[in-house]
Amino acid sequence: MAEFFHTRRTPLSGSNSGITSSDTLHGYLFIEVKHRARTWLRGVFDKAAGLAKKEGKTPVVVTIDKNKPGFLITVHSDDVELLYSLKEGGDIGSYGRIWEIKTRP
């Protein structure tokens, strides 16, 4: 995971290192890693991925908390560049697949 962000894991465990409370030594990002056998969010993502695959789409899970600004976006690490490209107004280009977010009011 640390290699994905071009950094290293923090020695020991976060704040126990005396360096940072982040789980990595990244200079700009505070990365909190939760390593579990299974998380509820992964279950939601896997279900969305199965449905997305049937339609030839890339799965994206958006979580919204009532009375909180913004929202959280969950995508597979392999799809981060695609998400960024589309957010910046790009197209699917070399990704060769259709990507779409559908929202409900």
N, C-alpha and C positions, 0 to 999 in steps of 0.2 A: 504494500500500500504506500509506504513512504516513497518508494522509487517513482510511483505515479506522479507525485508532487515534487519530484527532484529534491528530496530532503532525506533525512535519516530519522529513525525512531529515537525518542528521548531515552537516554539510559535510565535504568530503574523503572519507575512508574510515575510519569507526569511530575507533579510537584515534589515527589520524593527525591528527584534529581537535584534539586536546589538551583536548577537553571531556568525552568519554565514549568507551568502547569499543563501545557499542551503535550499531547502524546508524540509530537514530532518537533524537530528543531527548525522548522520552516521560519524564514524571516518575516513573512507577511501573513500567513494563515495560522489560525489557532485551530488545530485539528484534534478533535475528540474521537477516539476510536472505541467502538463497542464491539468486542469480539464475543459472540454468543453462538451456541449451537443453532439457534433459530430465533429470529425476532419477528414481531407482529408485522413490521413494515416489509420485511422480506416476503412474508406470506402474501401480503397485498400486492407487492410488486410481481411475484411469480404468477399470481392469478391474472394480473393485467398483461403480463408478457405472453401467456398462453392465448389470451383473446387477441392481442395485437398481432401475434404471429399468423393467426388465421386470416387477418386482413392485410398482411404485408406491411405492417406499421411498426414503429419503434415505441416500446412502452415508456410512458412517463407517468409517475404517480405524484400528484400534487396534494399536499395536506394543508388545510386551512383551519386555524383556530379562531373561534368566535372572539370578537373584541380584541384581536391582535392584528397589528399591521402586517401586510405582506403575506407570503406563503412560502412553504418549503417545497423544493423540487427534488424528486428522487429519480435518477436515471442510472443505468448500468455504466460502469466506468468506461466500457468500450464505446459508449454513445455520447460522451461529454463533448467531444469536438463537433459532432453533428448538432447537438443542442445549441452550442455557442454559435455555430455558423448560421443556423436558422434564426436565432435571436437577433443577430446582427444584420438580418435582411438577406442572407445568402440563400442558396437553394441546396438541394440534396447532392448536386454535383457528383463526385466520385463515390458517394455513399451508396448510390444505386437503389434507394428505397424511399418510399413515401413516409413522411412523418407529419403527424397532426395532433394537436391537443384539442380535445372537445371538453367544454365546460358546461356545467349545469347552473342555472340561476339559484 
